[in-house]
Amino acid sequence: MTIIGLLDWILKRNQDFDILDWDELKSVYKTTHLKQSAVDIVIGKIITMSSLVQFRSKDETLNRKLNVKPNPNQNAQEFRAELIKRLLCDGECLVVKLGNYLFIADGWVVDGSVTKERTYKQVSVGQLSLTKEFTSSEVFHFKYHNDKLNQYLKNLDESYAKLFQRMIEVHMREQQIRVYANFKGMKSKSNLNDDAKKNVDVFTKFLAGMKRELEQSSVAVVPRQGDDYDIEEKSQNHLGRNVEEVGVIENMYIAQVAKALQVPTPMFSGDLADVSQHSENMVRWCIKPLMTLIATEINAKFFTESDLNKGKGVKVNLIEVLYSSELQMASHVEKMIGSGVWTIDDALEIQGKPRENTIVTTRRYLTKNIAPLDESTGAPING
C-alpha cells in the first residue's frame, strides 16, 4: 500500500521523539499496517485463485470480454482483479457498457426505485464523467454483503484515523528543543536589587528572542552564554517489537480476515499438509460463491429468459482451480465416463473444451469394460 510506504518513510526519518510518544505511535502504526497487510494477503489469494476461473457462454463476444479483453485498457485478469477487490472492500461494484466494452465505474448515484427500473446518474469512469443516465438493465451492479468483513474494514479505517491524529501530535513535539536557564542565587525577584532585576529582565528578553528564533528558523544562530543556559535536543533510542511478536499479531489479523471471507486459515500458514483439501474448501465456500454471484448478475442483465432456457447463459468453470493439470483429473474423467452418466463430450465441456459431436463422443459407456450401450435397450453391446 502506498500510504503505508509513506508512513514508514516518515517514521524512519523522525525517530527523535519522546520515548513514550514513539512507543504509542509505533504501536498504532504497526497495528494499522498489520491489519492492512492481512486484508491485502487474503484478498490477494482470492484474486489469484479467481484468475484461474473461466466464464463460459455460447455467446462468443461475451466470452472474449469476460476471459480475454473487456476494454481497450485492461485485459480480463486486470479487470477481474479490480472488480473482486472493489466488491470485497466496498461491498459493491458497478460495471457499465460503453459501446462494445465493459468499464468499472469509479462513482455513481442511483435512485431508490422499487417498482420500476432504477436509474444510475453521474457515473464516472476514471477522469471521465458520463452525461448518460443508465437504467438497471444497462449495467451490472454486483453487490457483496459481509458484516464481519465490513466491521473489520471499519476498524481499519478508525485505526488509520487514530494513526494520523497521533502522528500530528507527535510531530508537534518532533526534535523538541528545551532551554534550561540558570539564574544564580535567585530565589525570588522581589529580593533582588535594581541592577539585578534589570539584568534578569534583559536575560528574560534574550531568552524570549532566542525562543522565537528557534521556532521560526530552520537554522538558528544563538550566542553561547557559558553556564547561564543550556540547550538540549531530545533524542531517545527505541526498541520495537521483536519479529516473533509481529508475526503472531499478523497471523491473528490474517485469520480474522480469512474467516470473514470463508477462506481456510491453513492456506496462509505455509504448512503443505493436506493443502489440497484446504484448496477445495476455499473453492467451495469462497471462490465458487463469489464467481456465481458475478455470473448470476450477468445472466440476469445480458440474457433473456428464452436464451437461458436454451443454455446460452454464463457458466462458471472451476476446473483449472481444482486441478493443476489434465493428468491430475484423468482418473476422475475415467470414472465419469465409465459411470454411464456423462458422455465424452460432457467431460470435454466440463474441462472447457468444445464438444466434438462424433458417434464415439456422444455415446454413453458403462463400468469397467467401458463398453458402449445399446441405445434401444440400454444394455451393453457385446463384442
Buried (B, 14 or more C-beta within 10 A) or exposed (E): EEEBEEBEEEBEEBBBBBEEBBBBBBBBBBBBBBBBBBBBBBBEBBBEBBBBBBBBBBBEEBBEBBBEBBBEEBEBBBBBBBBBBBBBBEBEBBBBBBEEBBBBBBEBEBEEEEEEEBBBEEBEBEEEEBEEEBEBEBBBBBEBEBEEBBEBBEBBEEBBEBBBEBBEEBBEEBEBEEEEEEBEEEEEEEEBEEEBBEBBEEBEEBBEEBBEEEEEEEEBEBEEBEEBBEEEEBEEEEEEEEEEEBEEBBBEBBBBBBBBBBBBBBBBBEEEEEBEEBBEBBBEBBBBEBBEBBBBBBBEBBBEEEBBEEEBBBBBBBBBBBBEEEEEBEEEBEEBBBEBEBBBBBBBBBBBEEBEEEEEBEBBBBEEEEBEBEEEEEEBEEE
